[in-house]
Amino acid sequence: MAEPMNVSRRSALIALGTASLSMAVSPAFAESPDPQADKTLYLAGDSTAAQMHQDSIPYAGWGMGLPYYVTPRLAVSNHAVSGRSSKSFIDEGRLAAILGMIKSGDILVTQFGHNDQKAEDAKRYTEPWTTYKDHLRQYVDGARSKGAVPVLATSAERRRFDRAGNAYSSHGEYPAAMRSLAEEMGVPLIDAQASTLALWQQLGPEETKKYFLYTEDGKRDNTHFQPRGAAAIAQIAAQGLSNLNVLENGYTRRLDEVTPLSWFTWPGGTTPPPAPL
């Protein structure tokens, strides 16, 4: 299966280095299909992909950067919510809500794994090779039942380095289980885990702090992103959708550019706090 193109260090640093954050309040996602759009991409996921609000600046989910890469023919409807797993998202009726709106030709991108690892939390935990795959099947089968295109995306890697400065995986067997399911069911796969692991390795321990929530007020979060990190992952996702032919010509644009920091906006309101990951 085709692999998404990695973000190069050169493109990430040059394109992002000179941009400034925008404090505009218009959301960077479509809550309902744009009248100009003839299809909609729905995103199901957790805090690493979710829309954030003004109280959370500079915290950003990668779904906030995704609209930069699509033309007005494609609406992006970001349903990712902090703290959810593949199981709890379904149990709360969130997948059912998407399936109530999605139509033939639309796309459902599903990315879970961070919170599925919570063995101490029965409401969220899934076992990689059994219940995790079982829940992911519901997203795939649900999308297909509506004539939509399901896409699976492995979780973006956390910022983890050993003493020698080598980036290492923190997701256990969850990415492998998702890859296995994608092959079994013939589902397009964006391997964000492999791509981000390679990117963090390329950038190194210090430079990656600019991508995660390392802030002047002392926050040190190695899981969640500020705009620079969200932008890099949005580009990985968009390039993956194009390389997999999920999005054809006419639906994508600017795939060789990294989402400018000025693209990120935080609407008013309060963001639910992310669960510790």
C-alpha positions as CSV (number, residue, x, y, z in Angstrom):
1,M,0.0,0.0,0.0
2,A,1.3,3.5,-0.8
3,E,3.1,5.3,1.9
4,P,2.5,9.1,2.6
5,M,5.3,11.4,1.7
6,N,7.4,12.5,4.7
7,V,7.7,16.2,5.6
8,S,11.3,17.3,5.0
9,R,13.1,19.2,7.7
10,R,13.9,22.0,5.2
11,S,10.3,22.5,4.1
12,A,9.0,22.4,7.7
13,L,11.5,24.9,9.1
14,I,11.5,27.4,6.2
15,A,7.8,27.5,5.6
16,L,7.0,27.7,9.3
17,G,9.8,29.8,10.6
18,T,8.7,33.2,9.5
19,A,4.9,33.0,10.0
20,S,3.0,34.4,12.9
21,L,0.1,33.1,15.0
22,S,-3.3,34.5,14.1
23,M,-5.7,35.1,17.0
24,A,-8.8,35.3,14.7
25,V,-11.9,33.6,16.0
26,S,-13.2,32.0,12.8
27,P,-13.0,28.2,13.0
28,A,-10.6,26.3,10.8
29,F,-13.0,23.5,10.2
30,A,-16.5,23.1,8.7
31,E,-19.2,22.2,11.1
32,S,-21.6,21.5,8.2
33,P,-20.9,21.0,4.5
34,D,-19.8,24.2,2.7
35,P,-22.3,25.1,0.0
36,Q,-19.5,25.1,-2.6
37,A,-18.4,21.6,-1.7
38,D,-19.6,18.5,-3.5
39,K,-18.2,16.2,-0.8
40,T,-17.1,16.3,2.8
41,L,-14.2,14.8,4.7
42,Y,-15.2,13.8,8.2
43,L,-12.5,13.3,10.9
44,A,-12.9,11.1,13.9
45,G,-10.1,11.2,16.4
46,D,-8.7,12.4,19.7
47,S,-7.1,15.6,21.0
48,T,-4.1,15.3,18.7
49,A,-6.5,16.1,15.8
50,A,-9.2,18.1,17.4
51,Q,-10.2,21.7,17.0
52,M,-9.0,23.9,19.9
53,H,-10.5,27.1,21.2
54,Q,-9.1,30.5,22.4
55,D,-8.5,29.3,25.9
56,S,-6.1,26.7,24.6
57,I,-3.8,28.9,22.4
58,P,-1.2,27.8,21.2
59,Y,-2.5,24.2,21.5
60,A,-3.5,22.9,18.1
61,G,-4.8,19.6,16.6
62,W,-3.6,18.6,13.2
63,G,-7.2,18.7,11.8
64,M,-7.1,22.4,12.2
65,G,-4.5,22.6,9.4
66,L,-6.1,20.1,7.0
67,P,-8.4,22.6,5.2
68,Y,-5.3,24.5,3.9
69,Y,-4.7,21.6,1.5
70,V,-8.2,21.2,0.0
71,T,-10.1,23.3,-2.5
72,P,-13.6,24.7,-1.9
73,R,-15.0,21.5,-3.5
74,L,-14.2,19.6,-0.3
75,A,-15.5,20.5,3.2
76,V,-13.7,19.4,6.3
77,S,-15.8,18.4,9.3
78,N,-13.6,17.8,12.3
79,H,-15.4,15.6,14.9
80,A,-12.2,14.7,16.8
81,V,-12.6,15.2,20.6
82,S,-10.1,15.3,23.4
83,G,-9.7,12.1,25.4
84,R,-11.6,9.7,23.2
85,S,-10.6,6.2,22.1
86,S,-12.0,4.2,19.3
87,K,-14.4,2.7,21.9
88,S,-15.5,5.7,23.8
89,F,-16.1,7.7,20.6
90,I,-18.6,5.0,19.6
91,D,-20.1,4.6,23.0
92,E,-20.9,8.3,23.3
93,G,-22.8,8.2,20.0
94,R,-20.2,10.2,18.1
95,L,-19.7,7.8,15.2
96,A,-23.5,7.4,14.9
97,A,-23.7,11.2,14.6
98,I,-21.2,11.2,11.7
99,L,-23.0,8.3,10.0
100,G,-26.2,10.3,10.2
101,M,-24.7,13.0,8.1
102,I,-22.2,11.3,5.8
103,K,-23.2,10.6,2.3
104,S,-22.1,8.6,-0.7
105,G,-18.7,9.8,-2.0
106,D,-17.7,11.5,1.3
107,I,-14.6,10.4,3.3
108,L,-14.2,9.3,6.9
109,V,-10.7,9.5,8.3
110,T,-10.3,7.7,11.6
111,Q,-7.3,8.1,13.9
112,F,-7.3,6.6,17.4
113,G,-4.7,4.8,19.5
114,H,-3.5,7.2,22.2
115,N,-6.4,6.7,24.6
116,D,-7.0,3.1,23.6
117,Q,-3.8,2.3,25.5
118,K,-5.4,3.2,28.9
119,A,-5.5,-0.2,30.5
120,E,-6.7,1.3,33.7
121,D,-9.8,2.9,32.1
122,A,-12.5,0.4,31.1
123,K,-14.4,3.1,29.3
124,R,-11.6,3.7,26.8
125,Y,-9.2,0.8,26.8
126,T,-9.1,-1.6,23.9
127,E,-6.6,-4.5,23.3
128,P,-4.7,-4.0,20.0
129,W,-5.3,-7.2,18.2
130,T,-8.9,-7.8,19.4
131,T,-11.2,-5.0,20.6
132,Y,-9.2,-2.2,19.0
133,K,-9.6,-3.8,15.6
134,D,-13.2,-4.7,16.3
135,H,-14.0,-1.1,17.1
136,L,-12.1,0.2,14.0
137,R,-14.1,-2.2,11.9
138,Q,-17.3,-0.3,12.9
139,Y,-15.9,2.9,11.4
140,V,-14.9,1.2,8.2
141,D,-18.2,-0.7,7.9
142,G,-20.3,2.3,8.9
143,A,-18.7,4.5,6.2
144,R,-19.0,1.8,3.5
145,S,-22.7,1.3,4.4
146,K,-23.3,4.9,3.5
147,G,-21.3,4.7,0.2
148,A,-18.5,6.7,1.8
149,V,-14.7,6.0,1.6
150,P,-13.1,4.9,4.9
151,V,-9.5,5.9,5.6
152,L,-7.5,4.7,8.6
153,A,-4.6,6.8,10.1
154,T,-2.1,5.5,12.6
155,S,-1.6,7.9,15.6
156,A,1.1,10.5,15.4
157,E,4.0,9.7,17.6
158,R,4.7,11.3,20.9
159,R,8.0,13.1,21.5
160,R,10.2,10.3,22.9
161,F,14.0,10.1,22.7
162,D,16.5,7.8,24.3
163,R,19.7,8.9,25.9
164,A,21.5,8.7,22.5
165,G,19.0,11.1,21.0
166,N,17.1,8.4,19.0
167,A,13.3,8.8,18.6
168,Y,11.4,5.7,19.6
169,S,7.8,4.5,19.4
170,S,5.4,4.9,22.3
171,H,2.3,3.3,20.8
172,G,3.0,-0.4,21.3
173,E,1.2,-2.7,19.0
174,Y,-1.6,-0.4,18.1
175,P,-0.1,0.9,14.8
176,A,0.7,-2.6,13.7
177,A,-2.8,-3.7,14.5
178,M,-4.3,-0.9,12.4
179,R,-2.0,-1.6,9.5
180,S,-3.1,-5.3,9.7
181,L,-6.8,-4.3,9.7
182,A,-6.3,-1.9,6.8
183,E,-4.7,-4.7,4.8
184,E,-7.4,-7.2,5.8
185,M,-10.3,-4.9,4.8
186,G,-8.6,-3.2,1.8
187,V,-8.8,0.3,3.5
188,P,-6.5,3.1,2.5
189,L,-4.0,3.8,5.3
190,I,-2.1,7.0,6.3
191,D,0.8,5.8,8.3
192,A,1.2,9.0,10.4
193,Q,3.0,7.0,13.2
194,A,5.9,6.0,10.9
195,S,6.1,9.4,9.2
196,T,6.1,11.4,12.4
197,L,8.6,9.0,14.0
198,A,10.9,9.6,11.1
199,L,10.3,13.4,11.3
200,W,11.1,13.6,15.0
201,Q,14.2,11.6,14.4
202,Q,15.3,14.0,11.7
203,L,14.6,17.1,13.8
204,G,16.1,15.8,17.0
205,P,15.3,16.3,20.7
206,E,15.7,20.1,20.8
207,E,14.0,21.1,17.5
208,T,11.0,18.9,18.2
209,K,10.2,21.1,21.3
210,K,9.0,23.7,18.8
211,Y,6.4,21.2,17.5
212,F,5.0,20.0,20.8
213,L,3.5,22.1,23.7
214,Y,6.7,23.5,25.2
215,T,5.7,27.0,26.1
216,E,7.1,30.1,27.8
217,D,4.9,29.6,30.8
218,G,6.6,26.3,31.6
219,K,4.3,23.8,30.0
220,R,6.1,20.6,28.9
221,D,3.8,18.3,26.9
222,N,5.3,15.6,24.8
223,T,2.0,14.4,23.3
224,H,0.0,17.5,22.1
225,F,1.0,20.0,19.5
226,Q,1.4,23.7,18.9
227,P,0.8,24.9,15.4
228,R,4.2,23.9,14.0
229,G,3.6,20.3,14.9
230,A,0.0,20.2,13.9
231,A,1.0,21.8,10.5
232,A,3.5,19.1,9.8
233,I,1.0,16.3,10.5
234,A,-1.7,18.0,8.5
235,Q,0.7,17.9,5.6
236,I,1.5,14.2,6.1
237,A,-2.3,13.5,6.1
238,A,-3.0,15.6,3.1
239,Q,-0.2,14.1,1.1
240,G,-1.3,10.6,2.2
241,L,-4.8,11.2,1.0
242,S,-3.5,12.4,-2.4
243,N,-0.9,9.6,-2.8
244,L,-3.6,7.0,-2.0
245,N,-5.9,8.5,-4.6
246,V,-8.6,9.1,-2.0
247,L,-8.5,12.8,-3.0
248,E,-8.3,13.4,-6.8
249,N,-7.1,16.4,-8.7
250,G,-9.5,19.3,-8.1
251,Y,-9.9,18.5,-4.4
252,T,-6.3,19.2,-3.2
253,R,-3.9,22.1,-3.4
254,R,-0.5,23.3,-2.0
255,L,0.6,19.8,-1.0
256,D,4.3,20.8,-1.1
257,E,3.7,23.6,1.3
258,V,3.5,23.3,5.1
259,T,0.4,24.9,6.6
260,P,1.4,28.5,7.6
261,L,1.0,29.3,11.3
262,S,-1.3,32.1,10.3
263,W,-3.8,29.6,9.0
264,F,-4.5,28.3,12.5
265,T,-7.4,30.0,14.2
266,W,-9.1,29.4,17.6
267,P,-12.8,30.1,17.9
268,G,-14.2,31.5,21.1
269,G,-15.3,29.1,23.8
270,T,-13.6,26.5,26.0
271,T,-11.7,23.5,24.9
272,P,-12.3,20.3,27.0
273,P,-8.9,19.6,28.7
274,P,-7.0,16.7,27.1
275,A,-6.7,13.5,29.1
276,P,-3.1,12.8,30.2
277,L,-1.5,10.7,27.6
